[in-house]
Amino acid sequence: MSRRAVILAGGRGMRLRPYTVVLPKPLMPIGDFPILEVIVRQLKARDFNHITLAVNHQAELIEAFFGDGAKWNLKIDYSREDKPLGTMGPLRLIPDLPENFLVMNGDTLTDLDYAAFIDAHVAAKSIFTISSFVREHRVDYGVLEPDAQRHLAGFREKPVLTYEVSMGVYALSRTAATVIPPDRLYGFDNLMLDLIDRKTPARIARHDGYWLDIGRPDDYAQAIEDFDKMSAQLLHV
């Protein structure tokens, strides 16, 4: 089966500085591989045979490393932005998108089965599917709960809050891509709100395995440690 993926690899990686002063974030090493190569290898293992890299910042470095994809026995091509278009805007620059395809950030480390994810999206006949993950956030302070008279009605010491968050991995139908306006900054948040307004909201598929967004130095350090322990699992070896 032919499967297509678009990887968003055009960001400047500001949160990961100073690491990203020299290298773009998708080329930051995790174990023996850049994080973006880990993703490419994962997609190949799940029978994706055509990957488009949406690039902007330091695009020439990414293109020089990945070339046409022959090293991994798949097709890699590129979509270059002349200006930042956000997370969803770059999709309007790609003219040959199939009926259903995968879109994901180029700095995501996960054991998600991408093939099963997009196959479930197709089976559900969804316009857009979000892969989600449950994250816990510990508040480092005692949380006060005042009443209307500003008297203490309740108190929680360093509570743990739970959120279901987007993993930065999506399955889209071509119909969803047509909602994206051309040649303007347009993000995931804009598309989600527009789909809700159109009465065609996105479907959410929760992932209970492993996921890490490599956005900050602490996350990057954690990714290096995790990959050392989980490389066989993450690379489907």
C-alpha positions, 0 to 999 in steps of 0.5 A: 500500500502506498502511504504519504507523509508530510514532515514539518521541518521548517521551524527555527527551534528557538526554545532549544537554543543554544543547541539550534544555533548551528544545526536546525532542530530536526538534525539534532542527534538522538543516539546515532541518528538525527531525530528526523532520520529516526522519524524517516526510518520509522515511517519506512518501517511502516511502509510509507514510501513518499515523504515530503519535508516542508522546510524553511530555516536552514533548508539547505542543510536538511536537503543535503542530508536527506537528498532524494531518500534513496539511502532509505529506499523511499522517495523524499522531496521538499516544499520550501516556504518563502516566508513562515506559514505556520504549522498548516499553511505549508500544506497549501504549497504541496500540489499532489497530496493524496486523498489521505496522508500523515502530517507530523512535526519533525521533532517528535519521538514516539512509538506510535504505529503510524500505519495503524494510525492513518488506517484507523483515520481512513476507516473512520472517514474522518476529515482530520485525526489528532493523535493525543497523549495524556500529560501530567503537570505538577504545580510547584506551589500550594494552590489557594481556592478563595470563596466570593468573600476572599476567604480560603475555601479550599487548598491543594498542596502542589497538585498534579493536573492532567491534560490531553494534548496534541502529539503533533501527529495528524492524519488528514483528508485532502478535504481538510487541506482545502480549508487552509487559506493560501499564502498566509500564516495559518496554524493547527489552532486556526484549522481546528477552530475552522473545522469546528465552525464548519461542523466537521470537527477533528477526531481524537485518537489517544496514544497510550505508549511513548511520546516526547516533544523535543522542544526544550533543552530538558526534553532533548536531554530526556530524549537522548536518555530514552533513546539509549534505552528504547532504540530497538523499540523506537526503530522497530528493529 
